[in-house]
């Protein structure tokens, strides 16, 4: 059984039958509710966003006996976005936190969604966490595929960076992080 076999893709949080989509992707140890709080709903309730649908994607970063890799998470999400016909939107904005930003970039380098116009990344560890050993201690995990993918210099981070740099048409991208963040 593939490790993503029982993962369900969420339904739209806000469905105006719009032509634009704002998609939220949480980070490590997050989930759509705790990470984003009311932000997705506020977007959907904005009177200037009557043509905007909102999706907040949840995914497990650790499943008992099934520690997924970044490639598996990104591939699952990319395939689900295509299967759910998210390509029909004229414009897509992705707002991502932490490893959600890496997953978003992984989706975009697959070139299955050509209508992403903006990517906002908050504290995404593009070169790996500053203190990789502290990350393992903080998460109380021995490692595994996903943790190995985040190690500075990993083949995943290197491939992702190279693929992103050579992507012919990247969306406008904004990366934000706090100077107080001990991880990113």
C-alpha atoms as an extended CHARMM CRD file, in Angstrom:
* protein
*
       184  EXT
         1         1  UNK       CA              0.0000000000        0.0000000000        0.0000000000  PROA      1               0.0000000000
         2         2  UNK       CA              1.4950000000        3.3680000000       -0.9470000000  PROA      2               0.0000000000
         3         3  UNK       CA              2.1480000000        5.6110000000        2.0780000000  PROA      3               0.0000000000
         4         4  UNK       CA             -0.2690000000        8.2340000000        0.7350000000  PROA      4               0.0000000000
         5         5  UNK       CA             -3.1180000000        5.7570000000        0.1340000000  PROA      5               0.0000000000
         6         6  UNK       CA             -5.3180000000        6.9100000000        3.0130000000  PROA      6               0.0000000000
         7         7  UNK       CA             -4.5890000000       10.6270000000        2.7980000000  PROA      7               0.0000000000
         8         8  UNK       CA             -7.6460000000       12.6470000000        1.8260000000  PROA      8               0.0000000000
         9         9  UNK       CA             -7.5130000000       15.9350000000       -0.0310000000  PROA      9               0.0000000000
        10        10  UNK       CA             -9.5070000000       18.7610000000        1.5750000000  PROA      10              0.0000000000
        11        11  UNK       CA            -12.5070000000       20.4810000000        0.0620000000  PROA      11              0.0000000000
        12        12  UNK       CA            -12.5760000000       24.2130000000       -0.5610000000  PROA      12              0.0000000000
        13        13  UNK       CA            -13.0310000000       26.2360000000        2.6350000000  PROA      13              0.0000000000
        14        14  UNK       CA            -14.6230000000       29.0240000000        0.6560000000  PROA      14              0.0000000000
        15        15  UNK       CA            -16.3080000000       28.2340000000       -2.6490000000  PROA      15              0.0000000000
        16        16  UNK       CA            -17.5320000000       31.2940000000       -4.5440000000  PROA      16              0.0000000000
        17        17  UNK       CA            -17.2100000000       29.3600000000       -7.8110000000  PROA      17              0.0000000000
        18        18  UNK       CA            -14.5210000000       31.9080000000       -8.5260000000  PROA      18              0.0000000000
        19        19  UNK       CA            -11.8020000000       32.1830000000      -11.1290000000  PROA      19              0.0000000000
        20        20  UNK       CA             -9.0450000000       32.7310000000       -8.5690000000  PROA      20              0.0000000000
        21        21  UNK       CA             -7.7530000000       30.5320000000       -5.7660000000  PROA      21              0.0000000000
        22        22  UNK       CA             -5.8230000000       31.3330000000       -2.6000000000  PROA      22              0.0000000000
        23        23  UNK       CA             -4.1970000000       28.1800000000       -1.2680000000  PROA      23              0.0000000000
        24        24  UNK       CA             -2.6740000000       27.8590000000        2.2230000000  PROA      24              0.0000000000
        25        25  UNK       CA             -0.0670000000       25.1500000000        2.9690000000  PROA      25              0.0000000000
        26        26  UNK       CA              1.0380000000       24.6660000000        6.5900000000  PROA      26              0.0000000000
        27        27  UNK       CA              4.4690000000       23.6460000000        7.8310000000  PROA      27              0.0000000000
        28        28  UNK       CA              6.0130000000       21.0110000000       10.0500000000  PROA      28              0.0000000000
        29        29  UNK       CA              3.9060000000       20.0380000000       13.0750000000  PROA      29              0.0000000000
        30        30  UNK       CA              1.2050000000       22.3870000000       11.8720000000  PROA      30              0.0000000000
        31        31  UNK       CA             -2.2560000000       21.9080000000       10.5460000000  PROA      31              0.0000000000
        32        32  UNK       CA             -4.6520000000       24.1540000000        8.6260000000  PROA      32              0.0000000000
        33        33  UNK       CA             -6.5440000000       25.3130000000       11.7090000000  PROA      33              0.0000000000
        34        34  UNK       CA             -3.6850000000       26.0330000000       14.1220000000  PROA      34              0.0000000000
        35        35  UNK       CA             -1.2970000000       27.4990000000       11.5710000000  PROA      35              0.0000000000
        36        36  UNK       CA             -3.6390000000       29.8040000000        9.7120000000  PROA      36              0.0000000000
        37        37  UNK       CA             -6.3380000000       30.4330000000       12.3320000000  PROA      37              0.0000000000
        38        38  UNK       CA             -8.9530000000       32.6820000000       10.6880000000  PROA      38              0.0000000000
        39        39  UNK       CA             -6.8470000000       33.9350000000        7.7390000000  PROA      39              0.0000000000
        40        40  UNK       CA             -8.4250000000       31.6460000000        5.1110000000  PROA      40              0.0000000000
        41        41  UNK       CA            -11.9210000000       32.6150000000        6.2100000000  PROA      41              0.0000000000
        42        42  UNK       CA            -11.0320000000       36.3140000000        6.3000000000  PROA      42              0.0000000000
        43        43  UNK       CA             -9.8560000000       36.0820000000        2.6940000000  PROA      43              0.0000000000
        44        44  UNK       CA            -13.1070000000       34.4200000000        1.6950000000  PROA      44              0.0000000000
        45        45  UNK       CA            -15.2440000000       36.9850000000        3.5250000000  PROA      45              0.0000000000
        46        46  UNK       CA            -13.4720000000       39.9980000000        2.0220000000  PROA      46              0.0000000000
        47        47  UNK       CA            -15.9220000000       41.8590000000       -0.2110000000  PROA      47              0.0000000000
        48        48  UNK       CA            -13.1070000000       42.4520000000       -2.7130000000  PROA      48              0.0000000000
        49        49  UNK       CA            -12.5830000000       38.6850000000       -2.9680000000  PROA      49              0.0000000000
        50        50  UNK       CA            -15.9820000000       37.6330000000       -4.2560000000  PROA      50              0.0000000000
        51        51  UNK       CA            -14.2700000000       35.8790000000       -7.1870000000  PROA      51              0.0000000000
        52        52  UNK       CA            -11.8050000000       34.0250000000       -4.9250000000  PROA      52              0.0000000000
        53        53  UNK       CA            -12.0420000000       30.4530000000       -3.6420000000  PROA      53              0.0000000000
        54        54  UNK       CA             -9.9380000000       29.3900000000       -0.6480000000  PROA      54              0.0000000000
        55        55  UNK       CA             -8.2420000000       26.0570000000        0.0220000000  PROA      55              0.0000000000
        56        56  UNK       CA             -6.2430000000       25.1710000000        3.1320000000  PROA      56              0.0000000000
        57        57  UNK       CA             -4.3470000000       21.9470000000        2.6090000000  PROA      57              0.0000000000
        58        58  UNK       CA             -3.6060000000       19.6450000000        5.5000000000  PROA      58              0.0000000000
        59        59  UNK       CA             -1.1520000000       16.8000000000        5.2840000000  PROA      59              0.0000000000
        60        60  UNK       CA              0.5830000000       14.5860000000        7.8220000000  PROA      60              0.0000000000
        61        61  UNK       CA              4.2940000000       15.0830000000        8.2490000000  PROA      61              0.0000000000
        62        62  UNK       CA              4.6440000000       11.9190000000       10.2570000000  PROA      62              0.0000000000
        63        63  UNK       CA              2.4740000000        8.8430000000       10.0560000000  PROA      63              0.0000000000
        64        64  UNK       CA              3.1970000000        5.8380000000       12.2380000000  PROA      64              0.0000000000
        65        65  UNK       CA              5.2230000000        3.4030000000       10.1520000000  PROA      65              0.0000000000
        66        66  UNK       CA              5.0170000000        5.7810000000        7.1440000000  PROA      66              0.0000000000
        67        67  UNK       CA              7.4210000000        8.6560000000        7.4060000000  PROA      67              0.0000000000
        68        68  UNK       CA              6.8770000000       10.3550000000        4.0390000000  PROA      68              0.0000000000
        69        69  UNK       CA              9.6170000000       12.1270000000        2.1330000000  PROA      69              0.0000000000
        70        70  UNK       CA              9.3030000000       15.6660000000        0.7790000000  PROA      70              0.0000000000
        71        71  UNK       CA              9.0660000000       14.2320000000       -2.7390000000  PROA      71              0.0000000000
        72        72  UNK       CA              6.2020000000       11.9400000000       -1.6850000000  PROA      72              0.0000000000
        73        73  UNK       CA              4.3220000000       14.8030000000        0.0000000000  PROA      73              0.0000000000
        74        74  UNK       CA              4.8890000000       17.1530000000       -2.9420000000  PROA      74              0.0000000000
        75        75  UNK       CA              3.9930000000       14.4980000000       -5.5000000000  PROA      75              0.0000000000
        76        76  UNK       CA              0.8100000000       13.5430000000       -3.6440000000  PROA      76              0.0000000000
        77        77  UNK       CA             -0.2330000000       17.1710000000       -3.3450000000  PROA      77              0.0000000000
        78        78  UNK       CA              0.5680000000       17.9370000000       -6.9830000000  PROA      78              0.0000000000
        79        79  UNK       CA             -1.3500000000       14.8880000000       -8.2140000000  PROA      79              0.0000000000
        80        80  UNK       CA             -4.3440000000       15.7550000000       -6.0140000000  PROA      80              0.0000000000
        81        81  UNK       CA             -4.3850000000       19.3650000000       -7.2490000000  PROA      81              0.0000000000
        82        82  UNK       CA             -4.5410000000       18.1060000000      -10.8350000000  PROA      82              0.0000000000
        83        83  UNK       CA             -7.1310000000       15.4280000000      -10.0110000000  PROA      83              0.0000000000
        84        84  UNK       CA             -9.3260000000       18.0470000000       -8.3050000000  PROA      84              0.0000000000
        85        85  UNK       CA             -9.0280000000       20.2650000000      -11.4040000000  PROA      85              0.0000000000
        86        86  UNK       CA             -7.3060000000       23.1640000000       -9.6360000000  PROA      86              0.0000000000
        87        87  UNK       CA             -5.7700000000       24.0180000000      -12.9990000000  PROA      87              0.0000000000
        88        88  UNK       CA             -9.0720000000       25.5770000000      -14.0870000000  PROA      88              0.0000000000
        89        89  UNK       CA             -8.3850000000       28.6940000000      -12.0060000000  PROA      89              0.0000000000
        90        90  UNK       CA             -7.0840000000       31.6680000000      -13.9480000000  PROA      90              0.0000000000
        91        91  UNK       CA             -4.8620000000       32.7440000000      -11.0690000000  PROA      91              0.0000000000
        92        92  UNK       CA             -3.5870000000       30.9050000000       -8.0060000000  PROA      92              0.0000000000
        93        93  UNK       CA             -1.8210000000       32.4090000000       -5.0070000000  PROA      93              0.0000000000
        94        94  UNK       CA             -0.0140000000       30.0830000000       -2.6060000000  PROA      94              0.0000000000
        95        95  UNK       CA              0.7390000000       31.1260000000        0.9720000000  PROA      95              0.0000000000
        96        96  UNK       CA              3.0090000000       28.6210000000        2.6900000000  PROA      96              0.0000000000
        97        97  UNK       CA              4.6930000000       28.2540000000        6.0550000000  PROA      97              0.0000000000
        98        98  UNK       CA              7.9720000000       26.4610000000        6.7630000000  PROA      98              0.0000000000
        99        99  UNK       CA              8.2620000000       23.1920000000        4.8050000000  PROA      99              0.0000000000
       100       100  UNK       CA              4.9790000000       24.1310000000        3.1460000000  PROA      100             0.0000000000
       101       101  UNK       CA              7.0710000000       26.5600000000        1.0690000000  PROA      101             0.0000000000
       102       102  UNK       CA              9.3660000000       23.7290000000       -0.0050000000  PROA      102             0.0000000000
       103       103  UNK       CA              6.3610000000       21.5930000000       -0.9140000000  PROA      103             0.0000000000
       104       104  UNK       CA              4.8840000000       24.5080000000       -2.8940000000  PROA      104             0.0000000000
       105       105  UNK       CA              8.1220000000       24.8670000000       -4.8530000000  PROA      105             0.0000000000
       106       106  UNK       CA              8.1810000000       21.0960000000       -5.4170000000  PROA      106             0.0000000000
       107       107  UNK       CA              4.6570000000       21.3470000000       -6.8770000000  PROA      107             0.0000000000
       108       108  UNK       CA              5.6420000000       24.2350000000       -9.1290000000  PROA      108             0.0000000000
       109       109  UNK       CA              8.7700000000       22.5690000000      -10.5410000000  PROA      109             0.0000000000
       110       110  UNK       CA              6.5650000000       19.6500000000      -11.6540000000  PROA      110             0.0000000000
       111       111  UNK       CA              4.8220000000       22.1780000000      -13.9480000000  PROA      111             0.0000000000
       112       112  UNK       CA              1.3840000000       20.6510000000      -13.4020000000  PROA      112             0.0000000000
       113       113  UNK       CA             -0.0600000000       24.0050000000      -12.2780000000  PROA      113             0.0000000000
       114       114  UNK       CA              0.8270000000       26.7580000000      -14.7300000000  PROA      114             0.0000000000
       115       115  UNK       CA             -1.4380000000       29.4260000000      -13.3010000000  PROA      115             0.0000000000
       116       116  UNK       CA              0.3100000000       30.2280000000       -9.9930000000  PROA      116             0.0000000000
       117       117  UNK       CA              1.0030000000       33.9670000000      -10.0690000000  PROA      117             0.0000000000
       118       118  UNK       CA              2.2520000000       34.5250000000       -6.5060000000  PROA      118             0.0000000000
       119       119  UNK       CA              4.0560000000       32.4370000000       -3.8960000000  PROA      119             0.0000000000
       120       120  UNK       CA              4.4010000000       33.8260000000       -0.3720000000  PROA      120             0.0000000000
       121       121  UNK       CA              6.7150000000       31.7850000000        1.8430000000  PROA      121             0.0000000000
       122       122  UNK       CA              6.9760000000       32.3420000000        5.5790000000  PROA      122             0.0000000000
       123       123  UNK       CA             10.0700000000       30.8890000000        7.2630000000  PROA      123             0.0000000000
       124       124  UNK       CA             10.8200000000       28.2560000000        4.6180000000  PROA      124             0.0000000000
       125       125  UNK       CA             14.1750000000       26.4990000000        5.1980000000  PROA      125             0.0000000000
       126       126  UNK       CA             15.5010000000       26.5530000000        1.6150000000  PROA      126             0.0000000000
       127       127  UNK       CA             19.0150000000       25.6360000000        2.7000000000  PROA      127             0.0000000000
       128       128  UNK       CA             17.8860000000       23.4690000000        5.6000000000  PROA      128             0.0000000000
       129       129  UNK       CA             17.3720000000       24.4480000000        9.2270000000  PROA      129             0.0000000000
       130       130  UNK       CA             20.1520000000       26.5150000000       10.7780000000  PROA      130             0.0000000000
       131       131  UNK       CA             20.4580000000       24.0370000000       13.6050000000  PROA      131             0.0000000000
       132       132  UNK       CA             19.6060000000       20.6470000000       12.1450000000  PROA      132             0.0000000000
       133       133  UNK       CA             20.5900000000       18.7620000000       15.3380000000  PROA      133             0.0000000000
       134       134  UNK       CA             18.3050000000       21.0450000000       17.3790000000  PROA      134             0.0000000000
       135       135  UNK       CA             15.4550000000       20.2450000000       14.9770000000  PROA      135             0.0000000000
       136       136  UNK       CA             15.7990000000       16.5180000000       15.6360000000  PROA      136             0.0000000000
       137       137  UNK       CA             15.8960000000       17.1080000000       19.3950000000  PROA      137             0.0000000000
       138       138  UNK       CA             12.9190000000       19.5030000000       19.2820000000  PROA      138             0.0000000000
       139       139  UNK       CA             10.7690000000       17.1100000000       17.2560000000  PROA      139             0.0000000000
       140       140  UNK       CA             11.8420000000       14.0880000000       19.3180000000  PROA      140             0.0000000000
       141       141  UNK       CA             12.2400000000       12.0170000000       16.1850000000  PROA      141             0.0000000000
       142       142  UNK       CA             15.1410000000        9.7970000000       15.1810000000  PROA      142             0.0000000000
       143       143  UNK       CA             15.1010000000       11.1670000000       11.6430000000  PROA      143             0.0000000000
       144       144  UNK       CA             13.5440000000        9.4560000000        8.7040000000  PROA      144             0.0000000000
       145       145  UNK       CA             12.9470000000       10.3730000000        5.0920000000  PROA      145             0.0000000000
       146       146  UNK       CA             11.3710000000       13.7930000000        5.6370000000  PROA      146             0.0000000000
       147       147  UNK       CA             13.9310000000       14.8750000000        8.2340000000  PROA      147             0.0000000000
       148       148  UNK       CA             16.7400000000       13.6430000000        5.9780000000  PROA      148             0.0000000000
       149       149  UNK       CA             15.3530000000       15.7410000000        3.1260000000  PROA      149             0.0000000000
       150       150  UNK       CA             15.6600000000       18.8590000000        5.3010000000  PROA      150             0.0000000000
       151       151  UNK       CA             19.3160000000       18.3080000000        6.2070000000  PROA      151             0.0000000000
       152       152  UNK       CA             21.4890000000       21.1220000000        4.8190000000  PROA      152             0.0000000000
       153       153  UNK       CA             23.0130000000       19.9790000000        1.5230000000  PROA      153             0.0000000000
       154       154  UNK       CA             20.5630000000       17.0770000000        1.1040000000  PROA      154             0.0000000000
       155       155  UNK       CA             19.8910000000       15.8180000000       -2.4000000000  PROA      155             0.0000000000
       156       156  UNK       CA             16.2600000000       16.9790000000       -2.0710000000  PROA      156             0.0000000000
       157       157  UNK       CA             17.1790000000       20.5790000000       -1.1930000000  PROA      157             0.0000000000
       158       158  UNK       CA             19.8870000000       20.6700000000       -3.8690000000  PROA      158             0.0000000000
       159       159  UNK       CA             17.5700000000       19.2940000000       -6.5890000000  PROA      159             0.0000000000
       160       160  UNK       CA             14.7740000000       21.6330000000       -5.5460000000  PROA      160             0.0000000000
       161       161  UNK       CA             17.0450000000       24.6780000000       -5.6060000000  PROA      161             0.0000000000
       162       162  UNK       CA             18.5060000000       23.7680000000       -9.0100000000  PROA      162             0.0000000000
       163       163  UNK       CA             15.0750000000       23.0240000000      -10.4760000000  PROA      163             0.0000000000
       164       164  UNK       CA             13.6620000000       26.2790000000       -9.0780000000  PROA      164             0.0000000000
       165       165  UNK       CA             16.5400000000       28.3330000000      -10.5090000000  PROA      165             0.0000000000
       166       166  UNK       CA             16.0660000000       26.8390000000      -13.9690000000  PROA      166             0.0000000000
       167       167  UNK       CA             12.2620000000       27.0320000000      -13.9580000000  PROA      167             0.0000000000
       168       168  UNK       CA             11.4030000000       29.0150000000      -17.1080000000  PROA      168             0.0000000000
       169       169  UNK       CA              8.5150000000       30.9530000000      -15.5930000000  PROA      169             0.0000000000
       170       170  UNK       CA              8.4360000000       31.3210000000      -11.8300000000  PROA      170             0.0000000000
       171       171  UNK       CA              5.6260000000       33.1270000000      -10.0470000000  PROA      171             0.0000000000
       172       172  UNK       CA              6.3720000000       36.3190000000       -8.1440000000  PROA      172             0.0000000000
       173       173  UNK       CA              7.8650000000       35.0470000000       -4.9060000000  PROA      173             0.0000000000
       174       174  UNK       CA              8.1620000000       36.6730000000       -1.5060000000  PROA      174             0.0000000000
       175       175  UNK       CA             10.0860000000       34.9730000000        1.2940000000  PROA      175             0.0000000000
       176       176  UNK       CA              9.7240000000       36.2510000000        4.8410000000  PROA      176             0.0000000000
       177       177  UNK       CA             11.4760000000       35.1670000000        8.0100000000  PROA      177             0.0000000000
       178       178  UNK       CA             12.1280000000       36.6120000000       11.4290000000  PROA      178             0.0000000000
       179       179  UNK       CA             15.6690000000       37.3970000000       12.5850000000  PROA      179             0.0000000000
       180       180  UNK       CA             14.5690000000       35.8430000000       15.9000000000  PROA      180             0.0000000000
       181       181  UNK       CA             13.7630000000       32.4820000000       14.2900000000  PROA      181             0.0000000000
       182       182  UNK       CA             16.2780000000       29.9530000000       15.6370000000  PROA      182             0.0000000000
       183       183  UNK       CA             15.3490000000       27.3930000000       12.9880000000  PROA      183             0.0000000000
       184       184  UNK       CA             15.2530000000       29.1290000000        9.6110000000  PROA      184             0.0000000000
